[in-house]
Amino acid sequence: MPGVSARGLSHEARRQLAVNLTRVVTLYRSILDAYIIEFFTDNLWGTLPCSWQEALDGLNPPQLATLLLGMPGEGEVARSVWPLTLLALKSTAYALAFTRTPGFQTPSEFLENPSQSSRLTAPFRKHVRPKKQHEIRRLGELVKKLSDLTGCTQVVDVGSGQGHLSRFMSLGLGLMVKSIEGDQRLVERAQRLDQELLQALQKEEKRNPQVVHTGPRHRPHHVVRWVDPMALCEELLLPVENSPQSEARLLLTGLHACGDLSVALLRHFSCCPEVAALASVGCCYMKLSDPGGYPLSQWVAGLPGRELPYRLREGACHALEEYAERLQKAGPGLRTHCYRAALETVIRRARPELRRPGVQGIPRVHELKIEEYVQRGLQRVGLDPNLPLNLAALRAHQAQENRVVAFFSLALLLAPLVETLILLDRLLYLQEQGFHAELLPIFSPELSPRNLVLVATKRPLGETFSVLETEDS
């Protein structure tokens, strides 16, 4: 999907982009704020202009992927003349969202084997899924370049989980790494995996003595600590070795640091002189505190229409590329939203006060008749699965499956605008304090939808930022 590059924008242009985004989000808030499971209970199709309904009605999923979401299609796709307002929505969504297209089209590391990165040796791939292999390699290599450029002596990986990124940076790239994670069980597993990797690397060196490892190997230094997003964490700032703290130059990083954890990284970067650089990939925007997690910048805080309630932030975490691929394949799994929306109508009739209850995953939905799905769903929310059902109404709902898919596609088209506003707010927050910040697409969006890394330094890097954007070879 096309978009705008944050790197090509001046500070004033970024501020104007924030103005434009808040206006557009306000204009289309009814679509962004809608829950697809309320498609029938709230008559979501009826909230669209009649001209939009006529243009979208009858389009099959592959046509939606091509005509609305901009995915490449096979051959010409016939369509009616769309209203200018719908074309404007599409063009605006494309024009104002930060591009998530990196400098490579297909991750070259998976061309030979889709399950194994050719850019990681076998020991570093063990226990790591392909998505995570791609992420730790790409972010780890960026952190190494940024560390060299800024003269950092230590990397702090916040929210390190099982330590996959920390292990690659320390034992693969030779960086001094402190890993901070609040879950004791994850830290214990990370330490076991550290030892396992060290043993595997030692065995590999014995088998291939001609491969000489340069420099000492430092395993990550693990710390069990919850990081309060509203307060400074002293442990985060302490050096790993017994060197004077005044000599430490820290680089903070977080791979999909959840919700306020990404905000905590920004605050530590801005408040602590020993932190020289930042490389943060955020996620789970719906978990941001309100207020506190957004907005951060004075500029966005002063804009009308800046409010991003839970539903908008949750929608910004959806995977547009993955859903567009599902549309292209037009598989039966697309009917899940329609079935769930039909179930909501039955729940509301039985218990009007019960709204949008969580329904644990019902396996093999595409193989079920709609009434079978509804019965299983009723049981999962604590209602009688033998409630009398209006089969004619359920069949009528099922006949609108493509409308449900079309409405959800509209919301997905707009969702990147919300993510762009959240990340733009972070860029402006850092720039307002005199720091230098850029946003780069680092992962393949098909593998990792939240693929934008915020890179910040306290001194200008100028054109050397381009070093961080090198393509995969």
Summary of the structure (lengths in Angstrom):
residues: 473
radius of gyration: 24.3
end to end distance: 22.7
largest distance: 75.2
contacts: 1540
relative contact order: 0.17
helix: 51%
strand: 10%
